[in-house]
């Protein structure tokens, strides 16, 4: 199947700086200076999937998929305001400009060896070195001035395995209907600090618990990994994350049938 979607992008970036001035009624008056950038535009995502069945056995199958989000140019404006609370005045004339976002390419493959075992892998590529902007952002300067951080191409490679002891057998004991998952990924981030890339390595896993509702599940997941290196100006971070998701297995675009 091949599909295309168009989505509107709207972003807002606001930087606040707190300044205190004396007044007659109190010792200090809180004044806020804000720099806000608003962006808007459109892009499209094209994708396709192919499924091959009965490659080695009658129960196996291989699915290949890919998608591309096209590069886009966003129109934007930036304004600086100063004032107390929500009562702010514009300090300078609003600046208009454009921001060019790179494409995003994704490739994936999933092989179901049996009703109990599924293995998958995917690759994501984003050439952020092609990013262009008329506005300055953290780590990016449109004038070409040197910065401590530069944009680089992002590459993420990951894979994982799912095991369901009971497969699709109806009436299997509860623990044999639970899906056990384990995976890992490596990501070369889109930011380079002083010429050093931010490499992330992580291990992921979790379980998917069936419920009394048909096809509804409760997913428990974890992620633990490291980001960066203990060399140069970088530091190595150890991070972990847990997730709890209720999956109601919605079936979209399926026509209802009576009888």
Secondary structure, 3 states (H helix, E strand, C coil): CEEEEEEEEEEEEEEEEEEEECCCCCCCEEEEEEEEEEEEEEEEEEEEEEEEECCCCCCCEEEEEEEEECCEEEEEEEEEEEEECCEEEECCCCEEEEEEECCEEEEEEEEEEECCEEEEEEEEEECHHHCEECCCECCECCCCCCCCEEECCEEEEEEEEEEECCCCCCCCCHHHHCEEEEEEEEEEEEEEECCEEEEEEEEEEEEEEECCCCCCEEEEEEEEEEECCCCCCCCCEEEEEEEEEEECCCCCCCCCCCC
